[in-house]
Amino acid sequence: MPLLRVSMWAGRTKEQKAELAKALTKSMADTAGVPPEAVTIQFEDLPKENWATGGKLHTELFK
């Protein structure tokens, strides 16, 4: 069934991830017509230095 992968900068709290998981699960279930129990979400926390846009690391773009 659906697997949602969410990559974001590290630093979100457990509570924020729980809220996001709830919202994403509801949206996927409603839109794709699957039961919420079938939706799996994988969070990937990455440090800013592992992201770059326009040739610049996010540590420089977003100080």
N, C-alpha and C positions, 0 to 999 in steps of 0.2 A: 504494500500500500504506500501512500505518499511519504516521502522522506524530504523534509525541508532542511537545508543546510544554511546556517546563518553565520557569516563571517563578519566580525566587527572588532574594533579596537578593544583591547583588554581594559578592564576597569568597571564594567557594569556589575551591580550587586546581584546576589542570588534572588532578591525580591524583584528586581527589574527583569531578570531573565524569566522568572516565573510568570510575571504579567505579560511579557512578550510571548511566551509559549502559549498562554491561554488565548491571547488574541489571534495568533497565527493559526492555532488549531481550529478555532471557531471559523475563521475565514476560509481555511482549506476545506473543512467539512461542509460548510454551507455552499461553497462555490463548486467543489468537485463532487459533491453528493456522496461523500464517504462518512462513516461513523467517526466521531472524534477519537475513539479508541484505536483507530487504524492509522492515525497521523503520528509520525515520529519526527522530532525536531532535534537537530544536532547543532549545538553552539560551538563555534570555533573562535576563541579569543586570541587575537594576534597583537603583538606590540606595534606601535606606530612605525618603527623602523623597518617593519616587514611589508609596508605599503608604500607605493609611490604613484604619483600622478604627474603627468607632464614632465617626467624625468627628474622629479624632486621627491625626496622622501617626505612622508607625512610628518615626521618629527620637525622638519623645517617649515613645511606649509602650515601646520597647525600647532604653533607653540603655545 
